Amino acid sequence: MQGLDFDADHPVGDIVTKALENGLIIISAGNNVIRFVLPLGIEKENVDEMISIVQV
């Protein structure tokens, strides 16, 4: 499990919603943290795709 912590002035609700609309399931952990639960067999291409979806 990995987390991405944003400063308190940037709530992550919109990021989580847009990621879900683009096929990426992520969840928030509080108001300013995105939690990723990565599969054991993740490949670099999967990470690159995830980053391209999450970019704001």
Secondary structure as the mmCIF struct_conf table of DSSP 4:
data_model
#
loop_
_struct_conf.conf_type_id
_struct_conf.id
_struct_conf.beg_label_comp_id
_struct_conf.beg_label_asym_id
_struct_conf.beg_label_seq_id
_struct_conf.end_label_comp_id
_struct_conf.end_label_asym_id
_struct_conf.end_label_seq_id
STRN STRN1 GLN A 2 ASP A 5
HELX_LH_PP_P HELX_LH_PP_P1 PHE A 6 ASP A 7
TURN_TY1_P TURN_TY1_P1 ALA A 8 ASP A 9
BEND BEND1 HIS A 10 HIS A 10
BEND BEND2 VAL A 12 VAL A 12
HELX_RH_AL_P HELX_RH_AL_P1 GLY A 13 GLU A 21
TURN_TY1_P TURN_TY1_P2 ASN A 22 GLY A 23
STRN STRN2 ILE A 27 SER A 28
BEND BEND3 ALA A 29 ASN A 32
STRN STRN3 VAL A 33 PHE A 36
TURN_TY1_P TURN_TY1_P3 LEU A 40 GLY A 41
HELX_RH_AL_P HELX_RH_AL_P2 LYS A 44 VAL A 54
#
